[in-house]
Amino acid sequence: MSKGFLALIVAMVFGFWGLMNSASAQADEWHMAGSYSTDQLRGARVGYRVTDIRLSILEDWTWLGGPKLHIEGALNNWQNSNDRSDNVFALTISPVLAWQLTDGPRPLYVEAGIGGSYLDGTRLGDRRLSTRFQFEDRIGLSWQYSAYSNARLTLAYVHYSNADIDSPNDGLDFFGLTWSNTF
């Protein structure tokens, strides 16, 4: 990892920490995830989510169905499954909307978000990404599996792309399993 990328990580952590302390959050979360791509890529992710941010526009837009807004930051590492030395680190930050689908002590949620990522490289396996900036699009199904804990499991599809800012734009697609817990 380059010194510039390490400095960006430190700046993001302190900036995210300031956001986290100024937001009116109810129960923030840490998460860990593993992911896999059909392009023979695998990934690991650790992150932090500021939860239940109050935004009056979401309350006014009843047609959206009353989602909760979260802000999530994470560090990803993606690796070519056939060559361990071929890997990319990515910092991501993303707003996430979550809709509660079921009631009861073990609710089910659907989550969606579009955010941004900064990568320390532009090639991974045979994927050419062209730019270090990538959009992160996601959709997932999340389940609070215990009535005695806020821990959740989330199964998600996540796509990274530069939205044709530059070519080639091969993008990356991952299916992931995330474990989240509040503190």
Residue pairs with C-beta under 8 A, 6 or more apart in sequence:
1 89
1 120
2 120
5 89
5 120
8 91
8 118
9 75
9 91
12 73
12 91
12 93
16 48
16 73
16 93
19 50
19 71
20 28
20 48
20 50
23 50
23 53
23 71
24 53
24 54
25 50
25 51
25 52
25 53
26 51
26 52
27 51
27 52
27 150
27 182
27 183
28 48
28 49
28 50
28 51
28 182
28 183
29 48
29 49
29 51
29 150
29 180
29 181
29 182
29 183
30 46
30 47
30 48
30 49
30 180
30 181
30 183
31 45
31 46
31 47
31 48
31 49
31 72
31 74
31 178
31 179
31 180
31 181
32 44
32 45
32 46
32 178
32 179
33 43
33 44
33 45
33 46
33 47
33 154
33 176
33 177
33 178
33 179
34 42
34 43
34 44
34 45
34 176
34 177
35 42
35 43
35 44
35 45
35 158
35 174
35 175
35 176
35 177
36 42
36 43
36 174
36 175
36 176
37 43
37 172
37 173
37 174
37 175
38 173
39 125
39 126
39 127
39 172
39 173
40 80
40 81
40 82
40 125
41 78
41 79
41 80
41 81
41 124
41 125
41 127
41 172
41 174
42 78
42 79
42 81
43 76
43 77
43 78
43 79
43 174
43 176
44 76
44 77
45 74
45 75
45 76
45 77
45 176
45 178
46 74
46 75
47 72
47 73
47 74
47 75
47 92
48 72
48 73
48 74
49 70
49 71
49 72
49 73
49 96
49 180
50 70
50 71
50 72
51 68
51 70
51 182
52 68
52 69
52 70
53 68
53 69
53 70
53 71
54 69
55 69
58 64
58 66
58 67
58 69
59 66
64 97
65 99
66 99
67 97
67 98
67 99
68 97
68 98
68 99
68 100
69 95
69 96
69 97
70 95
70 96
70 97
70 98
71 93
71 94
71 95
71 96
72 92
72 93
72 94
72 95
72 96
72 113
72 115
73 91
73 92
73 93
73 94
74 91
74 92
74 93
75 89
75 90
75 91
75 92
76 89
76 90
76 91
76 92
76 117
77 87
77 88
77 89
77 90
78 87
78 88
78 90
78 124
78 172
78 174
79 86
79 87
80 86
80 87
80 124
80 125
82 125
83 125
86 124
86 125
87 124
88 119
88 120
88 121
88 123
88 124
89 119
89 120
89 121
90 117
90 118
90 119
90 120
90 134
90 160
91 117
91 118
92 115
92 116
92 117
92 118
92 136
93 115
93 116
94 113
94 114
94 115
94 116
94 136
94 138
95 113
95 114
95 115
96 111
96 112
96 113
96 115
96 138
97 111
97 112
97 113
98 109
98 110
98 111
98 142
99 109
99 110
99 111
100 107
100 108
100 109
101 107
101 108
101 109
101 110
102 108
105 147
106 143
106 144
106 145
106 146
106 147
107 143
107 144
108 141
108 142
108 143
108 144
109 141
109 142
109 143
109 144
109 152
110 139
110 140
110 141
110 142
111 138
111 139
111 140
111 141
111 142
111 154
111 156
112 138
112 139
112 140
113 136
113 137
113 138
114 135
114 136
114 137
114 138
115 135
115 136
116 133
116 134
116 135
116 136
117 133
117 134
117 135
117 136
117 160
118 132
118 133
119 129
119 132
119 133
119 134
120 132
121 132
122 128
122 129
122 130
122 131
122 132
123 129
124 172
126 170
127 170
127 171
127 172
128 168
128 170
129 160
129 162
129 168
129 169
129 170
129 171
129 172
130 162
130 165
130 166
130 167
130 168
130 169
131 162
131 165
131 166
133 162
133 165
134 160
134 161
134 162
134 171
134 172
135 160
135 161
135 162
135 163
136 158
136 159
136 160
137 158
137 159
137 160
137 161
138 156
138 157
138 158
138 159
139 156
139 157
140 154
140 155
140 156
140 157
140 176
140 178
141 154
141 155
141 156
142 152
142 153
142 154
142 155
142 180
143 152
143 153
143 154
144 150
144 151
144 152
145 151
145 152
145 153
149 181
150 181
150 182
151 179
151 180
151 181
151 182
152 178
152 179
152 180
152 181
153 177
153 178
153 179
153 180
154 176
154 177
154 178
154 180
155 175
155 176
155 177
156 175
156 176
156 178
157 173
157 174
157 175
157 176
158 173
158 174
158 175
158 176
159 171
159 172
159 173
159 174
160 171
160 172
160 173
160 174
161 169
161 171
161 172
162 169
162 171
163 169
